[in-house]
């Protein structure tokens, strides 16, 4: 495919009724630093459930191969494997890397594109080279879930000596356990079911508790960091007594609802509640390098990327039956050449 040709590829969109719609995305010829990518795989994130009822192309955990490049692309060439996440673009006004995510001028754009598609056009600056140690299916969930939990550990002064609690052993949680344990932290895992204990320990947790039983648990000491990765916020009254003075809480679930905690334990113990979402470019790159070097890999279940496969994957995700991450794989015959 020539960069001078107009571009058409299949995409999978949400709809007001929540049905998955297969459609075409029509793009003009590549310009500037635009890159055309043949999508090979996409993760399916809990956040996609929030967008399923919108008229937009779904998916934001993508990996694929460069097919063509615009005239101002600096380093990427045809055949190179790249990945991308939720962040579509950044302006030139950010004063530092972390300000990419908090810019006051941010807006919604490019709703006709996503990683649940056979192709996508991205700016070169929003693409990440994929380490050879990671397969397409392994790296796709890292582009959002992996970057989200790694950002907590990398950006907010979490020390290797900190004891970390992870609430929820799911898509985000099983990656948070891996990253933290491979950084040298002692990790305590909490889940609402006892059935994930062996998995959590295999991921790197040193102990596992069903969160309904933590009132009787000593945990072997206080927690310096508490990362909430479960889809719903926990009963804070159970967990606050186990936090060390000046502990940090990271509540990562997205969606509606209020964060309501008892105030006195926060005041008396100097506990911090820290917001965190996604990862700036430099942190995202470090995450991929770390995952490749230390063997952090999501446990995935694969589905075919067509309408039926996407509907099936959404059904499993909505029912909470996935262990631990879903990946849609594009059939070879549907990949762009």
N, C-alpha and C positions, 0 to 999 in steps of 0.2 A: 504494500500500500504506500502510495506516495504522499508526502506531507502536503502536497499541493491539491490533493483530492478532497472533496467534501466527505464527511464521515457519517456513517450510519451503523449503529449496533443495537442489539437487543438489551433491554433493561427490564427489571421487575419492580413494579411500583405498588405502593399501598393505595387504598381507596377509602372513601367515607364509610363504606360498609365493612371495611376490614378485609376485603377480598384482595388476593394477589393478582395484579394485572400485568401481563406481558405486553410490552410496548417497544417502540423504536425511539432512540435518541438520535437526533440529527444535529450534527455539528459542522460548522464551516471548516475550511482548510486550516491546518495548524498555523499559528502565528506566534511571534515572540518566543517565550521559553516554554511553550506548551509541549506536552509529551502525550502521545497516544499509546495506551497500554492495552494489551490483551489480558483480560482477567483470567487467572488460573484457579483461584480459590478465594473464598470470603468467609470470615467468621460470622456467626449470628450472635448478636449481643442482646442482653435484656433490654437495652435501650431501644432496640428495633421494635419491640412491642409497643412502645410509646408512639412511634411514627407510622405504624401499620395502618392507621385510619386517616392518614394524610395522603394527598395526591402528590407523591414524591417518590423518587427512586430510593430504594432501601439499601442498607448495608454501609458500614464504615470501617470494616476490618479487611482490607484488600491486599492481595499480592498478585503480581502478574509479570509480564515480559514486555519490554519496550518494543513497539512495532514501528513507530516513526517519531521524528522530532521536529520541532519548529526551528526557524533560522537562528534564534538566539540561545538555544540550549548549549550549555557549556561543556558538560562532561558525559552525560548519558548517551549511549549509543544503542542501536538496534540489537536486540537479543539479551540485554542486561535485565536481570531480575530485580524488581523493586516492590516496595510495599508502601501503604499509606493508611492514615487513620482518619479520625473524625474531622480534624481541622482542615478546612478547605484552602485557606489563603491567609496571608498576613500582610499588613500594610507596612510602610516604611517609618511609621511614627513610634513604634515600640522602643522604649529607652533601653531595655535589656531583654534577654531571651524570655524570661518569665512573663513579661508584659504582653507577649503574643496572645495570651489567653484572657487578658483582662482589659483589653483596649476598649475605650469608651465608644469607639466608632464601629464596634463589631456588629455584624448583621447576618441574616440568613441569605445565602446565595447558592447557586448551583444545585437547586433541588431536582433538576432533571438528571443528575448523575449520582451514582453510588456504586458500592462494590458488589451488589447483587445484580450483575450485568455481565455481558460478554466483552465489553470494552469500556474504557473511561479515558477522559482527557484531563490531565493534571498539570499544574505548574511544576517545573523541575525542582523548585525549592521545597515543595511539599512531598517529595518522594524520598524514600530511604533505601539505600542499597541493602540487600539481604545477605547475611553471612552464609557461606556454603554449608555450614554445619546444621542449618535449619531447613527442613523441607517446606514446601508451600503450605501444606496442611498444618504444620507446627507453628509457622510464623504468623499466619493470619490472625489468630486470637491475640497474639502479642501486640498487634497494632492498636488495639484499644484497651482490652483488659490488662494486658501485660504492662503497657505504658502507664495506665492509671495507678496500679499498685506500686510499680517501681518508682513513680514520681513521689509518692508518700515517703518511701525509704531514702530516696536520693536527695530530695530538695529540702526537707524539714528537719535536718540535724538529728536524724535517728542514728544513734551510736551502735557499734557492734556489740557493746556490753549491755544494751537495753534488752529487757525481757518484753517480748511482743505477744499480745493476744490478738488472734484473728477470729472474729465472729462470722461464721458462715464458711463451710467448706464446699464451695461451688465453683462457678466459672472464674470469678475474681479471687476467691479465697484460696483455691488450690495453687494459684500462681503466687499469691502473696506469701504463702507458707514456703514455697520453693525459693523465691527471691530472698526472703529474710533469712532463712536457714543457711543459704549459701553465702550470705554476707557475714555469717558468723553469729547471728542472733539466736537466742533460745526462743522458740516459738511455742505458744500454747494455743491449741485449736479448740474452738467451741462450735457445736452444731446442735440443731434441734432433733437430730436422729442419731442413734448409737451406731447405725449401719455404716457410717463413713470412717470409723475409727482406724481401721487398718490402712485405708487409703491415706488419711491425714498423716499418720506416722510414716508411711512410705514417702510422702511428699517432703518430709523433713521436720514435722512437729515433734517436740519432745514429750508432749502430753496432750491428751484429748479429753474433753468433758462434754457431756450432753448438757446444754445450757440450763435445763430444768433442774439439774442436780448441783449447780455451782454453789448453792448456799452451804452445802456440806463439804465443799472442797477447800483445801488450803492453797492449792495451786503451786505450792512450794516456794511462795514468795510473791511480792507485789509485781504488778505489770507497769512498765514505764510507758508503753505505747499500746493503744487499743485501736485496731483497724476493723471497722464494721463493713463487711462485704455482703452480708445477707440481703435479700431483696426488701426486707422490712426492718425498721429500727427495733432494737431490743428493749427489754424491760431494764431500764437504766439502773433501777434500784438493786438489781442483782449484781451488776458489774462494778458499780462505783466503789464499793467497799474493797475491791481487790486492786484498785489503782494506787500506784505510788504517789507521794507528793510530787507536784509539778509534772504529772503524767500528761500525755497528749492523746486526744481522741480524734480519730478520723472517721467520719460517718460518710461512706461512699454511695449508699443507695440513691438512685435518682428517681424523680417522680414527685407526686403530690404528698402532702403531709407536713406536719410541723415537728421540729426538733425540740422536745420538751424534757428537760432534765431538772432534778432537784438542785436548787441553787446553792444551798449551804455547803454540800461537799465540794463543789467547785471553788467556792470562796475560801474555805478553810484549808484546802489542800493545794490551792494554786493550779488547778487542773485547766488545761487549755483545750478548747475545741477548735480544730483547724480544718478549714475547707480545702479541698484539693480535687482537681478534675483534670483529666488528660495529662499531657506532659509537653513542655516546650521542646523545640526541635533538638537542642543539645542533649536534653535528658533522654529523649526518645532514642537518639543514636547510641547513647551509653547503655540503654536498656537492651538493645539488640546485641551489642558487643558483649555485654555481661551474660545474656542468655546463651549466646553461642559458646562463650568460653567456659561457663560453669554448667552447661547442660540443663538449663531451665527450659522445659518443654511442656506445653499443655497436653492434657489427656483429652483426645478428641473422638467424636463420632462423626463419620462422613455421610453426607447426603449428596445426591446429584443436583446440580444447579439447573433445574428446569422448574416450571410452575408447580408440578406435583411434588417435587423434592422440597421446594421451599415451603409449600403448605404443610407438608409432613413435619419439617423441622420446626416451624412455628408452633405446631400443635404440641410437640414434645416439650418445647421451651415453655409454653404457657402452662402446661400441666406440672412443671417442675420436676420432670423425670430425667433430665439430661445429666450425665456424669461424663465429662465435666464441661465440655465446650463443643459446640456444633460448628462444623465447617461444610460449606457448600462447594463442591468441586465442579468446575466447568468441563463438560465433555470435550475431548480432543477435537472432535469435528466442528465444535462451535467456537473454537478459539480463533482470534483474528490472525491473519498472516501478513 
